[in-house]
Every structure is written in C-alpha cells, then in structure tokens.
Amino acid sequence: MIFLDAAATTPVRREVVDAMWPHLTGAFGNPSSHHTLGEAAAAALAGARAAVAGVLGCRQGEVVFTSGGTEADNLAVKGIALARQAANPGLNRVVISAVEHPAVEESARYLERFHGFVVDVVPVDATGTVTPDALAGMLRPETALVSIMYANNEVGTIQPIAALAELAHRHGIPFHTDAVQAAGWQPLDTKALGVDAMSISGHKLGAPKGCGMLFVRSRTRLEPVIHGGGQERGRRSGTENVAGAVGLATALTLATDRQPEQQARVAALRDRFIGAVAAAVPDAVLTGHPTERLPSVASFCFPGTSGESLLLELERQGVVCSSGSACAAGSDAPSPVLTALGISAEVAQTAVRFSFDASVTGEDLDKAADAVRSAVARVRSLGAGQAH
Ligand code: PLP
C-alpha cells in the first residue's frame, strides 16, 4: 500500500513510542500526586512542556496541553472570545477565514448560537489565500478575535500569518492560528509569527491521536472550556496525558530538527508528482497556491470524474488518499474549502488530495502518478459515478 493520506493522520514514530513507553508502564503516576511516582510524572510533563516551548520560542507557562487539535481550536476561539467579552461586553464579533477547519468554524458558530456573537467570514482568493486587504475590511471595534489557519488541510495553501497577525494587532485584536497542518513543515516561532494563540495536534506529526497543545501568550485572557481540577494552570482541567505530552514533544522536536532538509526534499518530490499528474491527465487542475503551499499536500480536481470513484479505483491499485478532508468524509456536499476558492460544486466533487509525510519516496509517487492516469481513464470510460 502507498499511503498518501498523511494530512489525515500519520503512523506513530518509533522514537515517539520509545519516549512514551516508560510513562505508560513503570512511571505511570498522576502528576498531581504528592509521592515519588507523581513527582516523576510531573517532571516528565515539565520536560515535555520545556521541549515544546523550545520549539515554539515561548515560555513554558504559555503551553497548554490538550486532547488534540480540535480541543486546542475550541479553547482558543471560545476561550479568548468569551474572556474578552466578559471584560468588555461590547466585543461581540469574531473573524474567521472561509477555509477554516470545522474545529474553528463550529466553535465560532457556537459563539453565534449561544453567546450572541456575529461571525465575520473573510473570503479567500482563488489560491486559497487570505490577503491582508481582505482581512482589513473585516476588522471592527467590536471584533474580539481573529482566527486564521496557518496552512490549509485540503489544498495546502500557506497564509501570510505574520502580516495578518500584525494587522489584527494594529486594531488591538488578538490573533489565533490553527497550525495543525503547518507544524513540522513551517517555522513555528511564536514571536516571529506574532500570534497570540496557536493550535498543534500530535497525530499529524508522528505522535498518537488524542494529544495536542495550544500556545497562549501570557496576558491573553482565556476562559477555560473544560472545567474541573484546575490542571494546566486552570486553563484545561483533567488529569494530564503525560505520555501523550511526551509523545507530542518528541515528535515536534524530531520534525523541527529535520525540517529544513525534509521540507526541501519533500517539496521537490511533490513538484515532480504534480508534473507527473499533469502529464498523465492534462486537464487535471491543481488546487491551492502555486508556490505558497505545504510540501506535503498536492490536491487536484479531475473534471469529468467523481472524487469518490477515483478513490476506490486508486485504492484498488494500492494507493490510499482522500477525496476531501477526512473530517468531511461521509458527506456528499462539495468541500466548502474548494467552493470558497471559486471552484464550482460540480468540479469540487472531482477533488482528490494526496498528502505525504517525510517518509515518502520518489518511487511511491511515480507509481501513484501512474495509478492516477489509469484510474482517471477508467472512471471516465465508465462515466463518473459508475465505478463503484
Ligand atoms: N485543524 C486542522 C487544520 C486539521 O487538519 C485537523 C485534523 O484534521 C484538526 C484541526 C483537528 O485536529 P485533531 O484531529 O487533533 O482533533
């Protein structure tokens, strides 16, 4: 099997399992316990926090461990908007982009449904980019928060985060970014980016599912979403997932150490794959930004086919990928991300996303491009939708 669905999830790396193992077995203490086992667990958690803070160029106290990217996004969007509104009831708007992951979009919709907020959706251009001009047109005195993702999970477009954050700050508005797909590929220095909050998920990086973190800059007001025993300095209650935090820290450190080399290598392989697909299917349309894109994502529309039928054909040939984001799987509606880029609903139904981790090889991608050629030909010859 050639696994080209790394934007959905990645296998846990061996080094990560090894780092986690002691904390799942002998050193299994609860970090809140006042005995040696508990103290050892607290020390492991502190070590993981220090490692993550090192990668993010932030203070250890600015790292909040969560159960993953979805929880980090919920905490950022709801937590910052509600805390700001509590301090200033006039703040009742949030700005998100038209291509956010549902974890951000639905958190904003929750604020709309239950807390009287207005959600302002900043459009993207045909490459999937939020331009500073487009954002400027959305900012108001009542805006409590801006949340714009670092890199898109469906088309891979990278946003100009530093410029967007700076713009929000000029209006006195805090800025959150969902960096779940960018982590491991893009610089994560929170000072250089200028963000106030940033979400990361472990399972996109070679750590297990169910661990993640939110960076929250000191002095950013944050109302917790999960209440309880006051762990994570009261920002996220619940007994800490010590092994998960260690796994996330290990995976993030490994990905960061190798980032420049991996980024260049995988970007070159991605470009070769894009060229091979274009040669195999001349009317294939690459979606997303032509250059400001993740090395790890190549998404296409194949007019006159059906994305779901292509997936089945590709899997039959041993290539596993995705017809949209896994989160939207099971839904027949065209991807809102693709329609936000101005792609018609009909063409959006023909989308296939290929996404890679650092273990991808040129040989795999050459085979995948061949599989794309025959899958598209077969689906077209059967008539879109009949290849099931
Ligand atoms: N944000 C983005 C951009 C994602 O791609 C995903 C996962 O697909 C998430 C958030 C959710 O992260 P998790 O699966 O850790 O909840």
Boltz pocket constraint, residues with backbone or C-beta under 6 A from the ligand:
constraints:
  - pocket:
      binder: B
      contacts: [[A, 7], [A, 8], [A, 67], [A, 68], [A, 69], [A, 70], [A, 71], [A, 73], [A, 101], [A, 103], [A, 149], [A, 151], [A, 152], [A, 153], [A, 178], [A, 180], [A, 181], [A, 201], [A, 202], [A, 203], [A, 210], [A, 211], [A, 212], [A, 327]]
      max_distance: 6.0
